[in-house]
Amino acid sequence: AVKALKTLRNHWKKTTFGVCLLSWGGNWLYGKHCDNLLRRAACQEAQTFGNQLIPSSMPLKKATVFLNPAACKGKARNLFEKNAAPILHLSGLDVTVVKTDYEGQAKKLLELMENTDLIIIAGGDGTVQEVITGLLRRADEAAFSKIPIGFIPLGKTCTLSHTLYPESTNQVQHITNATLAILKGETVPLDVLQIKGEKEQPVFAVTGLRWGSYRDAEAKVSKYWYLGPLKTKAAHFFSAFKEWPQKHQAALRYLGPTERPPEEPDEKPSRPPLYVRLYRRLWLYWSSPPKEIPQEITPEDWEELNLSTIELSIATRNRQLDLMRTEDFMDICIEADTVSKGQFVSRGSQKMRDPHMCPEGSQRIQASKCILQLPEGTEGSFGIDNEEYEAMPVEVKLLPRKLRFFCDPRMREQMLHAAVQ
């Protein structure tokens, strides 16, 4: 023992390296063990759904999964197959997995999709945006938009997961929680933005649209990967010194918020017998007063604004979801173009964490519809749900509570509790 201790002391560098390696290896193995326990617990919970008896006349529920294997730097397929797929199969669902091979394919596949009971999106923000755009471009979108949607966060950016699921630092737990939430069946209605250019088909978004200098700098962050944690500040620093001041000129027309109509019940009342319906129609016919001449519809009251901004964002309220609010609107944030270079660099890092934050001193507008007119020759790009599109004049219209997404029951309870308070 003494000889071994002397050997370790004489070769202290190798000893230190070995201890560090063993510690790291032990920690890695322990992490893998914990992940396996999480998967096992989730599968056992899913099995309880699969063991439920259903009548022989009732078909299995069909679930169509749109998986983007390229998400999360190509790791999404492995993450889905290890953490989400076993839960879905054990639950008793009839699962069909559709893997996308290239950007934009999900939109085309949605046009050909047959009836399904659930739509599940496995990917990031880009996959969500593609799927809902394909869904809402269908001729029969009124019926298909009623299909509940599940979201399994597998991408680099998964903005919706902040609304639908509790925060978790463990990726395996986050994915299994999201998959189990689909089985539990609780849903929340989410707003959608319809963004339409002059010639293009409309694009749909659940988070929002960004146009400006922060978005442009953010798109170049990956170029500075070799700077490690400083890459974000470097991208904004070089962007500020390349061209300053950075001002974006536009004209904005908008309509104010709209009153929220009462929510329709999920289950329609049973149809009364034929003789009751005939009696009601005759009663209405004889008792109704003569029809009045319809009054002229008043024109919509548009507000107009010429703006100069460093960045403009148009966002849904899905991040701050209020299930009890009485008005429907989207948030338009027009940021002042008078920031300094130092403010631009520091604020750029904040906007990487929360892209639709609206800093102090910005002009805030609540609108149900807006038209953004850009000067001729305007270059640059929009960021629509973190996907890049060519900047052009657009009409943005709010579609309130258009889609229903599965969420963790705990998150729904928190929303209702916050609304009551």
C-alpha positions as CSV (number, residue, x, y, z in Angstrom):
1,A,0.0,0.0,0.0
2,V,2.9,2.4,0.9
3,K,4.6,1.5,-2.3
4,A,1.4,2.2,-4.3
5,L,1.0,5.6,-2.6
6,K,4.6,6.5,-3.4
7,T,4.1,5.6,-7.0
8,L,0.9,7.8,-7.2
9,R,2.8,10.7,-5.5
10,N,5.7,10.4,-7.9
11,H,3.4,10.4,-10.9
12,W,1.0,13.0,-9.6
13,K,0.1,14.4,-13.1
14,K,-1.0,11.0,-14.3
15,T,-2.8,10.4,-11.1
16,T,-4.7,13.7,-11.3
17,F,-5.7,13.0,-14.9
18,G,-6.8,9.5,-14.0
19,V,-9.0,10.7,-11.1
20,C,-10.6,13.4,-13.3
21,L,-11.2,10.8,-16.0
22,L,-12.8,8.3,-13.6
23,S,-14.9,11.1,-12.0
24,W,-16.2,12.2,-15.4
25,G,-16.8,8.6,-16.5
26,G,-18.7,7.8,-13.3
27,N,-20.8,11.0,-13.6
28,W,-21.6,10.1,-17.3
29,L,-22.7,6.6,-16.4
30,Y,-24.8,7.9,-13.6
31,G,-26.5,10.3,-15.9
32,K,-27.2,7.5,-18.4
33,H,-28.7,5.4,-15.6
34,C,-31.0,8.3,-14.5
35,D,-32.1,8.8,-18.1
36,N,-33.0,5.1,-18.4
37,L,-35.0,5.3,-15.2
38,L,-36.9,8.3,-16.6
39,R,-37.7,6.4,-19.8
40,R,-38.8,3.3,-17.9
41,A,-41.2,5.4,-15.6
42,A,-42.6,7.2,-18.7
43,C,-43.2,3.8,-20.5
44,Q,-44.9,2.4,-17.4
45,E,-47.2,5.4,-17.3
46,A,-47.9,5.1,-21.1
47,Q,-48.7,1.4,-20.6
48,T,-51.7,2.3,-18.3
49,F,-53.2,4.1,-21.3
50,G,-52.6,1.1,-23.6
51,N,-54.2,-1.3,-21.1
52,Q,-57.5,0.6,-21.1
53,L,-60.3,-1.5,-22.6
54,I,-62.1,0.0,-25.7
55,P,-65.3,-1.3,-27.4
56,S,-64.6,-3.7,-30.3
57,S,-66.6,-1.4,-32.6
58,M,-64.4,1.6,-31.8
59,P,-61.3,1.9,-34.1
60,L,-57.8,2.8,-32.6
61,K,-57.0,6.4,-32.6
62,K,-54.7,7.4,-35.5
63,A,-51.7,9.6,-34.7
64,T,-49.6,11.0,-37.6
65,V,-46.1,12.1,-36.5
66,F,-44.2,14.6,-38.6
67,L,-40.5,14.0,-37.7
68,N,-37.7,16.3,-38.9
69,P,-34.5,14.1,-38.6
70,A,-32.3,17.1,-39.3
71,A,-33.4,19.0,-36.2
72,C,-31.0,19.4,-33.2
73,K,-28.0,19.0,-35.6
74,G,-29.2,15.7,-36.9
75,K,-29.8,14.1,-33.5
76,A,-33.7,14.4,-33.6
77,R,-34.3,11.0,-35.1
78,N,-32.3,9.2,-32.4
79,L,-33.9,11.4,-29.6
80,F,-37.4,10.6,-30.9
81,E,-36.8,6.8,-31.3
82,K,-35.2,6.4,-27.8
83,N,-37.5,8.7,-25.8
84,A,-40.9,9.4,-27.5
85,A,-41.6,6.5,-29.9
86,P,-41.8,3.7,-27.2
87,I,-44.3,5.8,-25.2
88,L,-46.5,6.4,-28.3
89,H,-46.6,2.7,-29.3
90,L,-47.3,1.5,-25.7
91,S,-50.2,3.9,-25.4
92,G,-52.3,2.0,-27.9
93,L,-52.3,4.6,-30.6
94,D,-52.1,3.7,-34.3
95,V,-48.9,5.6,-35.0
96,T,-47.7,6.6,-38.5
97,V,-44.3,8.4,-38.6
98,V,-43.6,10.6,-41.6
99,K,-39.9,11.7,-41.9
100,T,-39.2,14.8,-43.8
101,D,-36.2,14.7,-46.2
102,Y,-35.8,18.4,-47.1
103,E,-37.0,21.9,-46.1
104,G,-40.6,22.6,-47.1
105,Q,-41.6,19.0,-47.6
106,A,-43.9,19.0,-44.6
107,K,-46.1,21.6,-46.3
108,K,-46.5,19.4,-49.3
109,L,-47.2,16.3,-47.3
110,L,-49.9,18.1,-45.3
111,E,-51.8,18.8,-48.5
112,L,-52.0,15.0,-49.2
113,M,-52.7,13.9,-45.6
114,E,-55.8,11.8,-45.0
115,N,-58.0,12.0,-41.9
116,T,-56.2,11.5,-38.6
117,D,-57.2,11.9,-35.0
118,L,-54.0,13.5,-33.8
119,I,-51.1,15.4,-35.5
120,I,-47.8,15.2,-33.7
121,I,-44.9,17.5,-34.6
122,A,-41.4,16.2,-33.6
123,G,-38.8,18.9,-34.3
124,G,-38.2,22.6,-33.6
125,D,-39.8,25.9,-34.4
126,G,-39.2,25.4,-38.2
127,T,-41.0,22.1,-38.2
128,V,-44.0,23.6,-36.3
129,Q,-44.2,26.5,-38.8
130,E,-44.1,24.2,-41.8
131,V,-46.7,21.8,-40.5
132,I,-49.2,24.5,-39.5
133,T,-48.7,26.3,-42.8
134,G,-49.4,23.1,-44.7
135,L,-52.4,22.4,-42.5
136,L,-54.0,25.9,-42.9
137,R,-53.4,26.1,-46.6
138,R,-55.7,23.1,-47.2
139,A,-59.0,23.7,-48.9
140,D,-60.7,21.9,-46.0
141,E,-58.7,23.7,-43.3
142,A,-61.8,24.6,-41.3
143,A,-62.3,20.9,-40.5
144,F,-58.6,19.9,-40.2
145,S,-57.7,22.9,-37.9
146,K,-59.9,21.2,-35.3
147,I,-57.5,18.2,-35.1
148,P,-55.5,18.5,-31.8
149,I,-51.8,18.9,-32.3
150,G,-49.0,17.6,-30.1
151,F,-45.5,19.1,-30.0
152,I,-42.4,17.0,-29.1
153,P,-39.5,19.5,-28.7
154,L,-36.5,18.1,-30.5
155,G,-35.1,21.2,-32.3
156,K,-32.5,23.8,-31.4
157,T,-35.2,26.4,-30.7
158,C,-38.5,25.2,-29.3
159,T,-40.4,28.4,-28.4
160,L,-43.8,26.7,-27.8
161,S,-42.4,24.4,-25.2
162,H,-42.2,27.4,-22.7
163,T,-46.0,27.7,-23.0
164,L,-47.0,24.0,-23.1
165,Y,-44.6,22.2,-20.7
166,P,-42.8,22.9,-17.4
167,E,-39.2,24.0,-17.6
168,S,-36.7,21.1,-17.3
169,T,-32.9,21.0,-17.6
170,N,-32.9,17.3,-18.5
171,Q,-33.6,16.7,-22.2
172,V,-34.9,13.2,-21.7
173,Q,-37.4,14.3,-19.1
174,H,-38.5,17.2,-21.2
175,I,-39.2,15.0,-24.2
176,T,-41.0,12.3,-22.2
177,N,-43.1,14.9,-20.4
178,A,-44.2,16.3,-23.7
179,T,-45.1,12.9,-25.1
180,L,-47.1,11.9,-22.0
181,A,-48.9,15.3,-22.2
182,I,-50.3,14.2,-25.6
183,L,-51.7,11.0,-24.0
184,K,-53.3,12.9,-21.1
185,G,-55.4,14.9,-23.6
186,E,-55.4,18.4,-22.1
187,T,-55.3,21.1,-24.7
188,V,-55.1,24.9,-24.9
189,P,-56.1,27.1,-27.8
190,L,-53.3,29.0,-29.5
191,D,-53.5,32.1,-31.7
192,V,-52.0,32.0,-35.2
193,L,-50.7,34.8,-37.5
194,Q,-51.6,34.7,-41.2
195,I,-48.8,36.5,-43.1
196,K,-49.5,37.1,-46.7
197,G,-47.4,38.9,-49.4
198,E,-48.7,40.4,-52.6
199,K,-48.2,37.3,-54.7
200,E,-47.1,34.5,-52.4
201,Q,-49.3,32.0,-50.6
202,P,-49.8,32.8,-47.0
203,V,-47.4,31.6,-44.3
204,F,-48.7,30.9,-40.8
205,A,-46.9,31.4,-37.5
206,V,-47.6,30.7,-33.8
207,T,-44.8,32.9,-32.4
208,G,-44.4,35.9,-34.7
209,L,-42.5,37.9,-37.2
210,R,-39.3,39.9,-36.8
211,W,-37.7,42.4,-39.1
212,G,-34.6,44.4,-38.2
213,S,-31.0,44.7,-37.1
214,Y,-31.1,42.3,-34.2
215,R,-32.6,39.5,-36.3
216,D,-30.0,40.1,-39.0
217,A,-27.1,40.0,-36.6
218,E,-28.6,36.9,-34.9
219,A,-28.6,35.1,-38.3
220,K,-24.8,35.5,-38.4
221,V,-24.0,34.2,-34.9
222,S,-23.1,30.7,-36.2
223,K,-20.3,32.3,-38.4
224,Y,-18.4,33.1,-35.2
225,W,-18.6,29.6,-33.7
226,Y,-14.8,29.6,-33.1
227,L,-15.3,32.4,-30.5
228,G,-17.3,30.1,-28.2
229,P,-19.4,32.0,-25.6
230,L,-18.4,35.3,-27.2
231,K,-19.9,34.5,-30.6
232,T,-23.2,36.3,-29.9
233,K,-21.5,39.6,-28.8
234,A,-19.1,39.3,-31.7
235,A,-21.9,39.0,-34.3
236,H,-23.6,42.1,-32.9
237,F,-20.3,44.0,-32.5
238,F,-19.3,43.5,-36.1
239,S,-22.8,44.2,-37.3
240,A,-22.8,47.6,-35.5
241,F,-19.5,48.7,-36.9
242,K,-20.3,47.5,-40.4
243,E,-23.1,50.0,-40.8
244,W,-24.4,52.6,-38.3
245,P,-26.9,53.9,-37.6
246,Q,-29.1,51.0,-38.6
247,K,-32.6,52.3,-39.4
248,H,-35.5,50.5,-41.0
249,Q,-38.2,52.7,-42.7
250,A,-41.7,51.5,-43.2
251,A,-45.4,52.5,-43.2
252,L,-47.8,50.6,-40.9
253,R,-51.6,50.5,-41.1
254,Y,-53.4,48.6,-38.4
255,L,-56.8,47.8,-36.8
256,G,-57.3,47.7,-33.0
257,P,-58.1,44.6,-30.8
258,T,-61.4,42.7,-31.4
259,E,-63.8,41.5,-28.8
260,R,-63.5,37.8,-28.1
261,P,-66.7,35.9,-28.8
262,P,-67.9,33.3,-26.3
263,E,-66.2,29.9,-26.8
264,E,-68.4,27.3,-28.5
265,P,-69.0,24.1,-26.6
266,D,-67.0,21.1,-27.8
267,E,-70.0,18.8,-27.8
268,K,-73.0,20.0,-29.9
269,P,-76.4,19.3,-28.3
270,S,-78.4,16.4,-29.9
271,R,-80.7,17.3,-32.7
272,P,-84.4,17.6,-31.7
273,P,-87.1,15.4,-33.4
274,L,-88.5,16.5,-36.8
275,Y,-91.9,17.6,-35.5
276,V,-90.2,19.9,-32.9
277,R,-88.0,21.5,-35.6
278,L,-91.1,22.1,-37.9
279,Y,-93.0,23.6,-35.1
280,R,-90.1,26.0,-34.2
281,R,-89.7,27.1,-37.8
282,L,-93.5,27.8,-38.2
283,W,-93.5,29.7,-34.9
284,L,-90.5,31.8,-36.0
285,Y,-92.1,32.5,-39.4
286,W,-95.4,33.8,-38.0
287,S,-94.0,35.6,-34.9
288,S,-91.0,37.3,-36.5
289,P,-91.5,41.0,-37.4
290,P,-91.0,42.2,-41.1
291,K,-87.4,42.3,-42.2
292,E,-85.8,45.7,-42.0
293,I,-83.6,47.2,-44.7
294,P,-80.0,46.3,-43.7
295,Q,-77.9,49.3,-42.7
296,E,-74.7,50.1,-44.4
297,I,-71.7,48.5,-42.9
298,T,-69.3,51.1,-41.4
299,P,-65.8,51.0,-42.9
300,E,-63.0,49.6,-40.7
301,D,-61.2,52.3,-38.7
302,W,-57.6,52.0,-39.8
303,E,-54.8,53.8,-38.0
304,E,-51.7,54.8,-40.0
305,L,-48.1,55.3,-38.9
306,N,-44.8,56.0,-40.6
307,L,-42.0,54.5,-38.6
308,S,-38.2,54.4,-38.4
309,T,-37.0,51.6,-36.2
310,I,-34.0,49.4,-35.4
311,E,-36.3,46.4,-35.2
312,L,-40.0,45.7,-35.6
313,S,-41.7,42.6,-34.2
314,I,-45.3,41.3,-34.5
315,A,-46.0,38.6,-32.0
316,T,-48.9,36.5,-30.8
317,R,-49.8,36.3,-27.1
318,N,-49.0,32.6,-26.9
319,R,-46.0,33.2,-24.7
320,Q,-48.2,34.9,-22.1
321,L,-51.3,32.8,-22.7
322,D,-54.4,34.1,-20.9
323,L,-57.3,31.7,-21.3
324,M,-59.9,34.1,-19.8
325,R,-59.1,37.4,-21.7
326,T,-61.9,39.2,-23.3
327,E,-60.0,40.8,-26.3
328,D,-58.0,39.2,-29.1
329,F,-54.9,41.0,-30.4
330,M,-51.3,40.6,-31.4
331,D,-48.4,42.7,-30.0
332,I,-46.6,45.1,-32.3
333,C,-43.3,46.4,-30.9
334,I,-41.5,49.3,-32.7
335,E,-38.1,49.7,-31.1
336,A,-36.4,53.2,-31.0
337,D,-33.7,53.7,-33.6
338,T,-31.6,55.9,-31.2
339,V,-29.8,53.1,-29.3
340,S,-26.0,53.3,-28.9
341,K,-23.6,50.7,-30.2
342,G,-23.0,49.4,-26.7
343,Q,-26.7,49.1,-26.1
344,F,-27.1,47.3,-29.4
345,V,-24.4,44.7,-28.4
346,S,-25.8,44.1,-24.9
347,R,-29.4,44.0,-26.0
348,G,-28.6,41.6,-28.8
349,S,-27.6,39.0,-26.2
350,Q,-30.9,39.5,-24.3
351,K,-32.9,39.1,-27.6
352,M,-31.1,35.8,-28.3
353,R,-32.8,34.5,-25.1
354,D,-36.2,36.2,-25.7
355,P,-36.5,37.2,-29.4
356,H,-39.8,39.1,-29.0
357,M,-38.9,41.1,-25.9
358,C,-40.0,44.7,-26.2
359,P,-37.4,47.0,-24.5
360,E,-38.3,50.2,-22.5
361,G,-38.8,53.2,-24.8
362,S,-40.3,51.1,-27.6
363,Q,-43.7,51.9,-29.1
364,R,-46.2,49.2,-28.3
365,I,-49.4,48.6,-30.3
366,Q,-52.2,46.1,-29.9
367,A,-53.8,45.1,-33.2
368,S,-56.0,42.4,-34.8
369,K,-54.7,43.1,-38.3
370,C,-51.9,45.2,-39.9
371,I,-50.4,46.0,-43.3
372,L,-46.6,46.6,-43.4
373,Q,-45.5,48.6,-46.5
374,L,-41.8,48.6,-47.2
375,P,-40.0,51.2,-49.4
376,E,-39.0,50.0,-52.9
377,G,-35.6,48.3,-53.0
378,T,-35.8,47.2,-49.4
379,E,-33.3,44.3,-48.8
380,G,-33.0,41.9,-45.9
381,S,-35.1,39.2,-44.5
382,F,-38.0,38.5,-42.1
383,G,-37.7,36.0,-39.3
384,I,-41.1,34.1,-39.1
385,D,-41.0,31.6,-36.2
386,N,-37.2,31.7,-36.5
387,E,-37.4,30.8,-40.2
388,E,-35.9,33.2,-42.8
389,Y,-38.1,34.7,-45.5
390,E,-37.5,37.5,-48.0
391,A,-38.6,40.9,-46.7
392,M,-41.6,42.3,-48.7
393,P,-44.8,44.2,-48.1
394,V,-47.2,41.9,-46.1
395,E,-50.6,41.8,-44.5
396,V,-50.6,40.2,-41.0
397,K,-53.9,39.0,-39.7
398,L,-54.6,37.4,-36.3
399,L,-56.5,34.1,-36.3
400,P,-57.5,33.9,-32.6
401,R,-57.6,30.5,-30.9
402,K,-57.2,28.8,-34.3
403,L,-55.4,25.6,-33.3
404,R,-55.5,23.4,-30.2
405,F,-52.2,22.1,-28.8
406,F,-51.8,19.4,-26.2
407,C,-50.2,20.8,-23.0
408,D,-49.1,19.5,-19.6
409,P,-52.1,19.5,-17.3
410,R,-50.0,21.4,-14.7
411,M,-49.4,24.3,-17.1
412,R,-53.1,24.5,-18.0
413,E,-54.0,24.6,-14.3
414,Q,-51.4,27.4,-13.7
415,M,-52.9,29.4,-16.6
416,L,-56.5,29.1,-15.2
417,H,-55.3,29.9,-11.6
418,A,-53.4,33.1,-12.9
419,A,-56.5,34.2,-14.9
420,V,-58.8,33.9,-11.8
421,Q,-56.4,35.9,-9.7
